Amino acid sequence: MESLIPSLSTHQFTIGLIIYNNPIDEIERCLQSIYSQQFPQDKIQIIIRNQGNNHTLEQIQQLIQERSWYNIEAYQGRNIGFGAGHNDIFSRISTQSKAYLCLNPDGFLHPDALVELIRIADFNNWQGIFEAIHEPIMHPKYFDPKTGVTAWCSGACVLIPVNIYQSINGFDEDFFLYCEDVDLSWRVKAMGYQCFTCANALFFHYAMDRKDRELEIWKAAVLLAHKWRSVNFKQYAVHMWKQYMDLSDEDLEIQLNKIQPHSITDVEKAIPEFNQGLYFSKAMWR
Protein backbone atom coordinates (compact mmCIF):
# COMPACT_ATOMS: atom_id res chain seq x y z
CA MET A 1 0.00 0.00 0.00
CA GLU A 2 1.68 3.16 -1.21
CA SER A 3 0.10 5.50 1.34
CA LEU A 4 1.21 3.36 4.28
CA ILE A 5 4.41 4.03 6.16
CA PRO A 6 6.62 1.12 5.00
CA SER A 7 8.46 0.78 8.31
CA LEU A 8 5.17 0.17 10.16
CA SER A 9 3.41 -2.16 7.76
CA THR A 10 4.72 -5.15 9.72
CA HIS A 11 3.42 -3.94 13.09
CA GLN A 12 0.15 -5.04 14.62
CA PHE A 13 -2.31 -2.66 16.27
CA THR A 14 -5.07 -3.49 18.72
CA ILE A 15 -8.41 -1.66 18.83
CA GLY A 16 -10.48 -1.93 22.00
CA LEU A 17 -14.19 -1.16 22.36
CA ILE A 18 -16.28 -0.95 25.53
CA ILE A 19 -19.94 -1.78 24.86
CA TYR A 20 -22.72 -0.81 27.24
CA ASN A 21 -26.17 -1.50 25.76
CA ASN A 22 -25.29 0.23 22.48
CA PRO A 23 -27.70 -0.46 19.59
CA ILE A 24 -26.38 -3.25 17.38
CA ASP A 25 -26.59 -1.06 14.27
CA GLU A 26 -24.33 1.49 15.99
CA ILE A 27 -21.82 -1.23 16.86
CA GLU A 28 -21.97 -2.61 13.33
CA ARG A 29 -21.30 0.85 11.87
CA CYS A 30 -18.23 1.27 14.08
CA LEU A 31 -16.87 -2.19 13.28
CA GLN A 32 -17.46 -1.72 9.57
CA SER A 33 -15.38 1.47 9.71
CA ILE A 34 -12.52 -0.55 11.22
CA TYR A 35 -12.74 -3.18 8.48
CA SER A 36 -12.74 -0.34 5.93
CA GLN A 37 -9.41 1.09 7.10
CA GLN A 38 -6.64 1.73 4.57
CA PHE A 39 -4.36 -0.50 6.59
CA PRO A 40 -3.66 -4.27 6.28
CA GLN A 41 -6.60 -5.98 7.97
CA ASP A 42 -4.45 -8.88 9.16
CA LYS A 43 -2.46 -6.37 11.23
CA ILE A 44 -5.53 -5.13 13.14
CA GLN A 45 -6.70 -6.97 16.24
CA ILE A 46 -10.14 -6.02 17.61
CA ILE A 47 -11.20 -6.80 21.18
CA ILE A 48 -14.71 -5.99 22.43
CA ARG A 49 -15.65 -6.02 26.10
CA ASN A 50 -19.43 -6.04 26.54
CA GLN A 51 -20.35 -4.53 29.91
CA GLY A 52 -24.10 -4.41 29.26
CA ASN A 53 -26.73 -7.09 28.80
CA ASN A 54 -25.81 -10.54 27.50
CA HIS A 55 -28.18 -10.17 24.56
CA THR A 56 -25.90 -7.51 23.05
CA LEU A 57 -22.95 -9.90 23.17
CA GLU A 58 -25.04 -12.53 21.37
CA GLN A 59 -25.92 -9.98 18.69
CA ILE A 60 -22.26 -9.02 18.26
CA GLN A 61 -21.18 -12.65 17.93
CA GLN A 62 -23.90 -13.29 15.38
CA LEU A 63 -22.81 -10.20 13.42
CA ILE A 64 -19.20 -11.38 13.41
CA GLN A 65 -20.27 -14.75 12.07
CA GLU A 66 -22.55 -13.27 9.39
CA ARG A 67 -19.85 -10.89 8.15
CA SER A 68 -17.07 -13.50 8.41
CA TRP A 69 -14.97 -10.93 10.28
CA TYR A 70 -11.66 -12.18 11.65
CA ASN A 71 -9.02 -11.07 14.19
CA ILE A 72 -11.87 -10.08 16.48
CA GLU A 73 -12.76 -11.22 19.98
CA ALA A 74 -15.87 -10.32 21.97
CA TYR A 75 -16.42 -11.26 25.60
CA GLN A 76 -18.73 -10.46 28.51
CA GLY A 77 -17.73 -8.64 31.69
CA ARG A 78 -19.43 -6.74 34.45
CA ASN A 79 -19.73 -2.96 34.24
CA ILE A 80 -16.49 -1.78 35.84
CA GLY A 81 -16.35 1.58 34.08
CA PHE A 82 -14.51 2.99 31.08
CA GLY A 83 -10.92 2.98 32.26
CA ALA A 84 -11.01 -0.35 34.09
CA GLY A 85 -12.74 -1.89 31.09
CA HIS A 86 -9.99 -0.75 28.73
CA ASN A 87 -7.33 -1.93 31.16
CA ASP A 88 -8.93 -5.37 31.08
CA ILE A 89 -8.97 -5.36 27.28
CA PHE A 90 -5.33 -4.24 27.25
CA SER A 91 -4.41 -7.29 29.35
CA ARG A 92 -5.59 -9.43 26.41
CA ILE A 93 -3.82 -7.72 23.53
CA SER A 94 -1.35 -9.47 21.25
CA THR A 95 2.29 -9.33 22.31
CA GLN A 96 2.97 -8.12 18.76
CA SER A 97 0.90 -4.94 19.15
CA LYS A 98 2.71 -1.66 18.66
CA ALA A 99 -0.10 0.47 20.09
CA TYR A 100 -3.61 0.30 21.51
CA LEU A 101 -6.48 2.35 20.07
CA CYS A 102 -9.27 3.23 22.51
CA LEU A 103 -12.38 3.63 20.38
CA ASN A 104 -15.92 4.57 21.35
CA PRO A 105 -18.50 2.35 19.62
CA ASP A 106 -20.95 5.25 19.20
CA GLY A 107 -18.69 6.77 16.54
CA PHE A 108 -16.89 5.59 13.43
CA LEU A 109 -13.56 6.09 11.69
CA HIS A 110 -12.76 7.69 8.34
CA PRO A 111 -11.01 5.05 6.16
CA ASP A 112 -7.68 6.90 6.49
CA ALA A 113 -7.93 7.51 10.24
CA LEU A 114 -5.66 4.74 11.50
CA VAL A 115 -3.00 5.39 8.85
CA GLU A 116 -3.00 9.10 9.73
CA LEU A 117 -2.73 8.39 13.45
CA ILE A 118 0.19 6.06 12.76
CA ARG A 119 1.77 8.68 10.52
CA ILE A 120 1.82 11.40 13.20
CA ALA A 121 2.92 8.89 15.84
CA ASP A 122 5.81 7.75 13.67
CA PHE A 123 6.77 11.37 12.90
CA ASN A 124 7.00 11.98 16.66
CA ASN A 125 8.91 8.74 17.30
CA TRP A 126 5.95 7.38 19.30
CA GLN A 127 6.84 9.71 22.17
CA GLY A 128 3.26 10.44 23.21
CA ILE A 129 -0.39 9.61 22.71
CA PHE A 130 -2.36 10.59 19.60
CA GLU A 131 -6.03 11.48 19.24
CA ALA A 132 -8.25 11.86 16.18
CA ILE A 133 -10.29 14.98 15.36
CA HIS A 134 -13.96 14.64 16.27
CA GLU A 135 -16.51 15.38 13.56
CA PRO A 136 -18.92 17.01 12.90
CA ILE A 137 -18.15 19.14 15.98
CA MET A 138 -14.52 19.14 17.06
CA HIS A 139 -13.58 19.26 20.70
CA PRO A 140 -13.22 22.89 21.87
CA LYS A 141 -9.82 22.39 23.50
CA TYR A 142 -6.78 23.94 21.83
CA PHE A 143 -4.12 22.13 19.81
CA ASP A 144 -1.15 23.61 17.98
CA PRO A 145 -2.02 23.54 14.25
CA LYS A 146 1.64 23.06 13.33
CA THR A 147 2.77 20.40 15.79
CA GLY A 148 -0.52 18.93 16.97
CA VAL A 149 0.52 19.32 20.62
CA THR A 150 -2.50 19.57 22.91
CA ALA A 151 -3.20 19.66 26.65
CA TRP A 152 -4.82 16.21 26.77
CA CYS A 153 -6.31 13.56 24.50
CA SER A 154 -9.91 12.38 24.43
CA GLY A 155 -10.35 8.70 25.21
CA ALA A 156 -13.06 8.39 22.55
CA CYS A 157 -10.42 7.79 19.86
CA VAL A 158 -6.83 7.80 21.06
CA LEU A 159 -3.81 5.75 19.98
CA ILE A 160 -1.54 4.82 22.89
CA PRO A 161 1.83 3.11 22.32
CA VAL A 162 1.96 -0.14 24.27
CA ASN A 163 5.14 0.83 26.15
CA ILE A 164 3.54 4.08 27.37
CA TYR A 165 0.31 2.34 28.40
CA GLN A 166 2.38 -0.11 30.42
CA SER A 167 4.67 2.51 31.96
CA ILE A 168 1.74 4.52 33.37
CA ASN A 169 -0.26 1.40 34.33
CA GLY A 170 -3.10 2.32 32.00
CA PHE A 171 -6.19 4.19 33.12
CA ASP A 172 -6.68 5.12 36.76
CA GLU A 173 -9.54 2.88 37.90
CA ASP A 174 -10.60 5.32 40.61
CA PHE A 175 -12.44 7.07 37.76
CA PHE A 176 -15.58 5.19 36.76
CA LEU A 177 -16.70 7.45 33.94
CA TYR A 178 -15.42 10.84 32.68
CA CYS A 179 -12.10 12.61 33.27
CA GLU A 180 -10.14 9.35 33.16
CA ASP A 181 -8.73 10.41 29.78
CA VAL A 182 -7.66 13.80 31.15
CA ASP A 183 -5.95 12.10 34.08
CA LEU A 184 -4.22 9.58 31.80
CA SER A 185 -3.01 12.37 29.52
CA TRP A 186 -1.54 14.35 32.40
CA ARG A 187 0.23 11.24 33.71
CA VAL A 188 1.63 10.72 30.21
CA LYS A 189 2.98 14.28 30.30
CA ALA A 190 4.38 13.77 33.81
CA MET A 191 6.37 10.84 32.36
CA GLY A 192 7.97 13.20 29.84
CA TYR A 193 5.78 12.43 26.81
CA GLN A 194 3.37 14.65 24.87
CA CYS A 195 -0.27 14.63 23.83
CA PHE A 196 -1.06 15.18 20.14
CA THR A 197 -4.12 15.89 18.03
CA CYS A 198 -3.98 14.54 14.49
CA ALA A 199 -5.95 16.94 12.29
CA ASN A 200 -5.93 14.45 9.40
CA ALA A 201 -7.40 11.54 11.36
CA LEU A 202 -11.17 11.94 11.38
CA PHE A 203 -13.55 10.28 13.85
CA PHE A 204 -17.28 10.88 13.54
CA HIS A 205 -18.51 11.23 17.10
CA TYR A 206 -21.54 13.35 17.74
CA ALA A 207 -21.56 14.03 21.49
CA MET A 208 -25.13 14.32 22.69
CA ASP A 209 -26.38 16.63 25.41
CA ARG A 210 -24.95 15.35 28.68
CA LYS A 211 -27.21 17.24 31.09
CA ASP A 212 -28.49 13.92 32.44
CA ARG A 213 -24.92 12.85 33.21
CA GLU A 214 -23.75 15.91 35.12
CA LEU A 215 -23.73 14.05 38.45
CA GLU A 216 -21.09 11.64 37.11
CA ILE A 217 -19.20 14.44 35.35
CA TRP A 218 -18.83 16.60 38.47
CA LYS A 219 -18.07 13.59 40.64
CA ALA A 220 -15.17 12.77 38.30
CA ALA A 221 -14.10 16.42 38.23
CA VAL A 222 -13.86 16.47 42.04
CA LEU A 223 -11.64 13.40 41.92
CA LEU A 224 -9.47 14.89 39.16
CA ALA A 225 -8.97 18.13 41.11
CA HIS A 226 -8.15 16.20 44.28
CA LYS A 227 -5.58 14.02 42.56
CA TRP A 228 -3.94 16.96 40.79
CA ARG A 229 -3.99 19.28 43.83
CA SER A 230 -6.24 22.08 42.60
CA VAL A 231 -7.86 23.41 45.77
CA ASN A 232 -9.96 26.09 44.05
CA PHE A 233 -11.37 23.89 41.29
CA LYS A 234 -12.02 21.13 43.80
CA GLN A 235 -14.17 23.50 45.87
CA TYR A 236 -16.06 24.58 42.76
CA ALA A 237 -16.55 21.00 41.54
CA VAL A 238 -17.78 19.91 44.98
CA HIS A 239 -20.31 22.76 44.90
CA MET A 240 -21.56 21.62 41.49
CA TRP A 241 -21.63 17.95 42.52
CA LYS A 242 -23.67 18.69 45.64
CA GLN A 243 -26.41 20.18 43.48
CA TYR A 244 -27.13 16.64 42.32
CA MET A 245 -26.34 14.65 45.45
CA ASP A 246 -26.82 15.10 49.18
CA LEU A 247 -23.32 14.62 50.58
CA SER A 248 -21.79 16.28 53.61
CA ASP A 249 -18.37 17.90 53.44
CA GLU A 250 -17.21 15.57 56.19
CA ASP A 251 -18.26 12.41 54.34
CA LEU A 252 -16.67 13.69 51.15
CA GLU A 253 -13.34 14.41 52.82
CA ILE A 254 -13.34 10.96 54.41
CA GLN A 255 -13.73 9.45 50.93
CA LEU A 256 -11.13 11.66 49.27
CA ASN A 257 -8.56 11.32 52.03
CA LYS A 258 -8.32 7.63 51.14
CA ILE A 259 -7.04 8.63 47.70
CA GLN A 260 -3.41 9.66 47.29
CA PRO A 261 -2.85 12.86 45.23
CA HIS A 262 -0.13 12.94 42.60
CA SER A 263 3.25 14.21 43.71
CA ILE A 264 4.16 17.89 43.44
CA THR A 265 6.82 16.89 40.92
CA ASP A 266 4.24 15.17 38.68
CA VAL A 267 1.93 18.17 38.93
CA GLU A 268 4.74 20.50 37.88
CA LYS A 269 5.59 18.29 34.90
CA ALA A 270 2.00 17.72 33.75
CA ILE A 271 0.92 21.37 34.11
CA PRO A 272 -2.78 20.54 34.68
CA GLU A 273 -5.18 23.27 33.54
CA PHE A 274 -8.09 24.03 35.86
CA ASN A 275 -8.77 27.64 34.88
CA GLN A 276 -11.00 26.79 31.90
CA GLY A 277 -13.69 24.74 33.62
CA LEU A 278 -14.41 21.31 32.21
CA TYR A 279 -12.37 22.04 29.08
CA PHE A 280 -9.18 21.46 31.15
CA SER A 281 -7.40 23.39 28.40
CA LYS A 282 -7.49 26.80 26.82
CA ALA A 283 -10.14 26.95 24.14
CA MET A 284 -9.41 26.53 20.45
CA TRP A 285 -11.88 29.25 19.52
CA ARG A 286 -12.06 32.55 21.33
N, C-alpha and C positions, 0 to 999 in steps of 0.2 A: 504494500500500500504506500503510494508515493507521499501522501500527506502525513504519514506516521513517522515519528522520530525513530530512525533505524535502531539506535542503541537501546530503545525500550521495548521493541517489538517482541522480545523474548521474555519479558517480565509478565507476571500474573498480577491481577488486581482483584480485590474482593469488594463486593457491594453488599451492604447490609441494610435490611429494611425491618422496621418495627411496625407490626400491624396491630391495630386495636379497633375492631369492628368496622373497618373501612369497607365501603361497597366493593363488591368483586369487580365491577367494571372499572372502578378507579384503580384497583390493584393491577388489573390486566393492562390498563393504559400505561402505567408506570413500567411494568415489566416489558411490555412491547417496546418502549423507548430504549430500554437497556439492550434488547436484542436487535435494535436498529442502529446501534452505535457504529461509527466508522473506526472500529478497532477489532482485532481478531477475536471472534466470539469464544474460541477455545482458551483464551487468556483471561476471560472474565468469569469469576466465581460469584454466584449469588447465594446469599443466605438470608432466609426470612424467619424471623421469630414472631409467631402469632401470640399476642398477649390478650386477645379477646376471646370470643366464643369459639368452641370447637368446630362449629359449622363452617366458619370462615376458613379454617385450615383445610377442611374437606373440599371446599370450593377451590382453594388454591391448588391443592394436589390434583384435582380433576382437570383444572385448567392446564397445569403443567403436562399432564398426560395427553390432553387433546392437542396441544400445540407441539408436542414432542420436543419441549425445551430441555436442554441439558446443562450440566454444570450448575445445577440449582438444587438447594436443599431448603425444605420448609419444616419447621417443627413447632410444637406447642410449648408454651411456658406461662407461668402466672404473670400478672401485671406488676412488674417491679419498677416501672418507670422507664423514661427514655434512656438516660445514661447507663443505668444498670443493664438494661436490655441490650444496648450496643456492646457493652463490655462482655456480656455473655456470648453474643455473636462473634466478637473478636477472638474469644477463646477457641473458636472452632475454625478459624480461617486456615487456609493452606499455608504451609511453611514456605511456599514459593512466592507468596504475595509480597509485592513491593509496597503497596499502600492500601488503605481501607477507605472506602467511600461511604460515609453516612448519607442515606438518601431517604427523604420522606416519601411515603407511598401516595400521598395526595397531590403529588406533582409529577412532572415527567421531563425527561432530558431531550434537548436538541441532539440530533444525530452526531454532531461534532463535539458535544460537551466533554466527554471523557478525554478525547485526544487533546482538546484545548487545555484542560486541567493538567494533563500530563506534560504538555508543552511548557506551561509556565512553571510547573514544579521542577522540570529538568533545567530550565533556564536559571532557576535559583538554587540549583544543586540540592534540591529536596530539603532545604534548610528552613522548613516552616510548614504551615498548613494552608490549604488552598480552596477557596469557596467559589461557587458559580454565582453569576448574576441572576437575581430573581426577576422573572417576567410574569405578568405585564407591568407590575409595579415593583421597582427595585427597592431594596432596603434603604431607608433614609440615612444610614450611617455613612461617613466619609471614607473614601479610599483614594489614594494618589493615582491619578489617571496615567502617570508615566510608569510608575513602578508596581502599582497594584497594592502597595502596603496599606493595611487597614488596621483598625483598633482591635477587632475581633472577627471571628468567622461564624456565620450561622450554621448550626448543626443540620439544617434541612438538606443541604447538599455541600458537603465539605470532604475533601480528599486529605487524608492524614497518613503520612509515611509510617510504616509499621514500627520502625525504630523509635520514632517520636511518641507514638501511641504507647509503646511499652515503657519508655523512659519516664513518662508522666503518670503511668498507671491508669491510663484511660480516663473516662469520665468520673467525676466525683459523685458517688452514689448517695451522698446526703441530699442531692437535688433530685426530686422525683420528676418534676416537669417544669421547664422554663429555667433560663439563666445558666443551665449546665454547660451550654456552648460558650457563653461569655467566660465562665470560670475556667473551662478547659483552655480557651484561647489565651487568657492571662497567664496560666501556668506554663503554656508553651513559650510565651514571651519571657517569663521568669527563667526559663531554661536556656535562654539565649537565641531562640528562634524568632521567626516573624510570622505574621498573619497576612495573607494575600487575597485580594479579590481578582478573579480572572474575568475581565470584561468580555472576552470572546466565548466563554462557556456559559450557555444559556440554560436556565432551569425554570420551566413554567410552574409557578407556585403562587396561586392566588390566596393570600392570607385573608381569611374571613374575619368579620368583627369578633373580637375576643372579649367583649363586655362580660359574657357569662363565665369567663375564666379568670377574672381579675383577682379572685381570692387566691388562686394558685400562683398567679404572676407576682403579686405582692409578697406572698409567703416566700417565694424563691428570691425575690429582691432583698428581703430582710436577711436571708441567709448569705447571699452574695456580699452584702455590705458588711456583715459581721465577719465573714472570712477574710475580706480584703480591707478591714480596719477603717471603714468610712463611718465615723460617728454620726455626722450630720445626715447623710443619706439613710443610714439605718433608722434614725429617729423618724424621718419622713416616711420611710417605707412601713415602719411599724404603725404609724398613724393611719396610713392608707389601708393596711391589712386589717386593722381593728374596726374598720367600717364594715367589714364583711364577716367578722368573727369576734365573738365575745371572749377575750383573752386578757388576763391581768398582766401588768408589767412584770410582776413577780414571777408568775408562771413562765412567761416568755424568757426571762433572764435565766431561769433554772434550765430551760431547754437549750438555750444558746451557749450557756457556760460549759456544757458538755462537749461543745464543738471547738476544736482548736483553730484559731485564726492562722493565716499564713504569716510567715516571718516578715519582719520589717524589710529584710534584704530582698525577699521575693516581691513585696509590694513596690519597692523602689525600682526593681527591674521591669516589672510588668506595667507600671504606670497606669493603674486602673482609672477610668474616667467615670465620675459620679456626678458631674456638674450638668449633665444633659439629660437628666431623668432616665427613663427606661431605654433610651438610645445607647447609653454607655459609650458614647462616641460623639465627637462634634458632627453636626449634620452635613450631608452632602450639599443640600440646597439651603440657601439662606433666605 
